[in-house]
Amino acid sequence: MTLYDYVWEEQHGTYKVVQNDKYGYFDTEGKQIVPFMYDWASCFTPIKLYGKNFIGAYVIKGDSKTIIDINNQNIITPLHKDFMYYIIDDKLWMQ
């Protein structure tokens, strides 16, 4: 029996982990920094918004889409539910 469904490689001091179809994050010391609460999540990546640099992840929970920091605090919210968002080369793109 496995404890987690999937664990991604470490990125920016965090691991993206799936358990029971919910996404959460751990730090490199094994401490859970974001609970298993998201329906989908990107890995953490550098993002530049409003002239500031962040380490953020794009997450989805139900119809809510947002970008969080490693403390699970919203950087941007809400994002429009009918658009897809991508973080490419530290920039937020929408389709």
N, C-alpha and C positions, 0 to 999 in steps of 0.2 A: 504494500500500500504506500502510495506517495503522498507527501504532505501538500505538495503544490502541483497544479496542472502543468504549469510552465514557468520557467525563470529565464529572462533575457540576460545577455551579457551586461556587465557593469558599464554604465555611462554616467559621467559627471558625478561619481560618488553614490550612485543609486542603482538599484535593481528593480526592474518592472517585473511583477509576479502576478500570475493568475491562480485563483483558488475558487473552485465552484462557479466558474464563469464570471467572476468579479475580479477587477484589476486593483492592485495596490502597489506600494513601493516599500523597499527596505534600503537602509544605508549599508555601507561596506562592513560595518560591525555586526550586521544581522538584526539591527533594531528596526521595527516597522515604523516608518515615518508617515505613511499614508495608509489608512485602513482599506480593506477590500470592499470598496463601495462603488466603483465605476463599472459601467457596462463595456466601455472601451477606453483605452489610454495609449498615448504615444510614450516613447522613452523621454526622459528629460534631456533638454538640449538648450544651448544658448539662444536667447531671443533678445532682440533689441526693440523696445517699444517706448514711445514717448521720449526718446533720447536717453533712456536708461537701459542698462544691461541686466538681464534676468537669466536664471536657469529655470525653465518652465516646461510644462507638459500639457498637451491638449487632451482633455478628458471629456467623456460623455456619460451622463447619468440620466436615463429616461430621455426626455426631450431637451434636457439642459446640456448645453455645450459651453465649456469655459477653458481658460488656461490657468493652471495653478502653479505655485512655486513649491519648493521642496518641503515647505511647512504646511502644505495643503490649503494655502490662502489663495484666494482668487486674484489673479493679475488682471484679467479681462473677463467680464461677465455682464450680461449674457451674450453669447454669440447667437447669430440668427440660426434657428433650428433647421431651415430649409437649404442652407449652404454647407458645402464641405470645406474644411479648413486644412491647410498643410503648413508645416514649418519647414522651410527649405532655406539653407544657408543663412540661418538666424533671422529670417524674415517670415512673417505670417502672411500666407496667401489664402485666398478664398476662391472657390469655383462656383 
